[in-house]
Amino acid sequence: MQNPRINEGKKQRLRKEPSYSNQKYPASILVIDDDITLKPLYEQLLYSINPSMQLIWATTDTQAEFYLNENKDNRFIRYVITDIFLSGKNTGIDLWKKHADSRLKFIFTSIITKEKFSQYFYNEEELPLFFQKPVGVEICELLFRELAKTKRTA
């Protein structure tokens, strides 16, 4: 005869993780950029500003698409910081257009100029937020502070 406590432990390990749709999670920022060297800086700045916010990093359009599809109900990712040019067939702009009906806030970064960036959005009434690379520590800190203050609408 097996010890019932051992069986109970096995049952607990076999339980599924809670669904994102059933729980409230802290706001997260999805960063889509193949420059992984920026990750420690972003994490340190974000944690110093708001330790409850989480940073999720994707280096390709496929990874980003996975996270965005998992976030259909906008429960855990609220902001997306993306490079325009990504590893893969899609650009950051393609992802923005595909998820335009969501309430995600997209922020673009790229080495291109603001003028060149605006040419990609000639049909849009309002341009998404854009920062030209290299994005300095001061700009990152300012951005994360603003995102941490932003109240979620719904």
Backbone torsions as a table, in degrees:
resi	resn	phi	psi	omega
1	MET	NA	133.9	-178.3
2	GLN	-85.9	151.5	176.7
3	ASN	-67.8	124.6	-178.6
4	PRO	-60.2	-29.3	179.0
5	ARG	-66.5	-34.9	177.9
6	ILE	-65.9	-44.9	178.4
7	ASN	-61.5	-40.4	179.8
8	GLU	-62.2	-40.5	178.1
9	GLY	-62.6	-39.4	177.8
10	LYS	-64.3	-41.2	179.1
11	LYS	-61.6	-41.6	-179.6
12	GLN	-64.0	-38.3	179.7
13	ARG	-70.2	-27.2	-177.9
14	LEU	-83.0	-13.5	-179.9
15	ARG	-65.4	146.0	178.7
16	LYS	-74.5	153.7	174.0
17	GLU	-66.0	151.3	178.9
18	PRO	-63.5	144.8	178.4
19	SER	-73.5	144.3	177.7
20	TYR	-63.2	-29.2	-177.4
21	SER	-73.1	-15.7	-177.9
22	ASN	-95.6	-9.4	-173.7
23	GLN	-134.1	159.2	173.8
24	LYS	-93.8	128.8	178.5
25	TYR	-115.7	155.7	177.4
26	PRO	-64.3	154.2	179.1
27	ALA	-58.7	139.5	178.1
28	SER	-124.0	154.2	176.1
29	ILE	-115.8	124.7	174.1
30	LEU	-94.1	121.9	175.7
31	VAL	-106.6	127.3	178.8
32	ILE	-116.0	103.4	-176.6
33	ASP	-161.6	133.9	179.0
34	ASP	-80.1	-6.1	177.1
35	ASP	-86.2	85.5	-175.8
36	ILE	-68.7	-14.3	179.3
37	THR	-66.4	-18.2	178.1
38	LEU	-78.3	-19.1	-173.2
39	LYS	-57.0	-48.8	-179.6
40	PRO	-60.2	-38.0	178.2
41	LEU	-63.6	-49.1	-180.0
42	TYR	-59.8	-45.4	-178.9
43	GLU	-62.2	-45.4	-178.6
44	GLN	-63.7	-45.0	179.4
45	LEU	-63.9	-46.4	-178.2
46	LEU	-63.6	-44.0	-179.9
47	TYR	-63.9	-37.5	-179.8
48	SER	-69.3	-25.6	-178.8
49	ILE	-89.0	-45.5	-178.0
50	ASN	-152.1	95.4	-176.8
51	PRO	-62.3	-17.7	-179.3
52	SER	-82.1	-17.7	177.3
53	MET	-78.0	145.8	-178.5
54	GLN	-115.9	149.4	178.3
55	LEU	-110.6	126.9	176.2
56	ILE	-114.9	132.1	-174.9
57	TRP	-116.9	131.6	173.8
58	ALA	-125.6	136.0	-179.3
59	THR	-102.4	-8.3	179.6
60	THR	-134.6	164.3	176.6
61	ASP	-64.9	-32.2	179.8
62	THR	-66.4	-45.6	176.5
63	GLN	-61.2	-45.0	-179.5
64	ALA	-60.9	-43.6	180.0
65	GLU	-61.2	-39.4	177.1
66	PHE	-58.9	-51.0	-179.0
67	TYR	-63.7	-41.1	-179.1
68	LEU	-67.3	-37.6	177.5
69	ASN	-68.9	-33.9	176.0
70	GLU	-69.1	-17.9	-174.1
71	ASN	-105.0	26.5	-175.6
72	LYS	-53.9	-32.1	-179.0
73	ASP	-93.2	9.7	178.2
74	ASN	56.3	34.6	-177.4
75	ARG	-80.4	-36.3	-174.5
76	PHE	-122.2	-32.0	175.0
77	ILE	-97.3	125.7	179.2
78	ARG	-117.2	-22.0	-177.8
79	TYR	-133.2	144.4	177.5
80	VAL	-127.9	121.0	173.1
81	ILE	-106.5	115.9	-174.4
82	THR	-132.3	142.2	168.9
83	ASP	-71.8	152.9	177.9
84	ILE	-72.0	-45.1	-176.4
85	PHE	-98.1	116.5	-174.0
86	LEU	-113.8	162.5	171.0
87	SER	-75.8	119.3	-177.8
88	GLY	128.0	-173.8	-175.1
89	LYS	-83.1	-21.8	-178.3
90	ASN	-97.3	153.5	172.8
91	THR	-100.5	171.0	173.7
92	GLY	-60.8	-33.8	178.7
93	ILE	-66.4	-39.7	176.5
94	ASP	-59.6	-43.9	178.8
95	LEU	-64.2	-40.8	178.5
96	TRP	-60.0	-46.0	-179.9
97	LYS	-65.5	-40.9	-178.7
98	LYS	-64.7	-32.4	-177.0
99	HIS	-109.4	25.9	-177.9
100	ALA	-63.8	-29.3	-178.6
101	ASP	-79.4	-9.8	176.7
102	SER	-81.2	170.1	178.7
103	ARG	-95.9	21.0	178.6
104	LEU	-69.0	141.7	175.7
105	LYS	-98.2	116.0	179.1
106	PHE	-95.9	136.2	175.5
107	ILE	-127.2	126.8	-176.3
108	PHE	-102.6	145.8	171.9
109	THR	-131.6	146.8	176.5
110	SER	-170.0	164.1	177.2
111	ILE	-79.8	-14.8	-180.0
112	ILE	-69.8	163.5	-179.3
113	THR	-78.2	164.3	177.5
114	LYS	-61.2	-37.7	179.7
115	GLU	-63.8	-45.2	178.3
116	LYS	-64.9	-40.4	177.5
117	PHE	-57.7	-45.7	-177.6
118	SER	-64.0	-25.3	178.0
119	GLN	-66.6	-26.6	177.8
120	TYR	-72.2	-14.9	-174.6
121	PHE	-121.9	35.6	-175.9
122	TYR	-61.6	-23.8	-180.0
123	ASN	-92.8	-4.5	-175.2
124	GLU	-91.2	141.4	177.4
125	GLU	-70.2	-39.8	-175.9
126	GLU	-127.9	130.8	179.1
127	LEU	-78.9	140.2	171.9
128	PRO	-66.5	163.1	178.5
129	LEU	-65.2	139.2	-176.3
130	PHE	-138.9	136.9	173.2
131	PHE	-127.0	129.5	178.2
132	GLN	-79.9	136.9	177.3
133	LYS	-79.7	151.1	-0.9
134	PRO	-75.3	135.3	179.1
135	VAL	-86.5	120.5	-177.1
136	GLY	-78.2	168.7	-179.8
137	VAL	-59.3	-40.7	-178.0
138	GLU	-62.7	-42.0	-179.9
139	ILE	-67.3	-43.7	178.0
140	CYS	-59.8	-45.3	-178.8
141	GLU	-63.5	-43.8	178.0
142	LEU	-61.4	-45.4	179.9
143	LEU	-61.3	-48.4	-179.0
144	PHE	-64.9	-35.4	177.0
145	ARG	-64.1	-42.8	178.5
146	GLU	-64.2	-43.0	179.8
147	LEU	-65.3	-37.1	179.8
148	ALA	-66.8	-30.9	179.8
149	LYS	-79.7	-25.5	-174.8
150	THR	-62.7	126.2	176.8
151	LYS	-86.1	140.2	178.2
152	ARG	-75.6	134.1	177.4
153	THR	-100.3	94.5	178.6
154	ALA	89.8	NA	NA
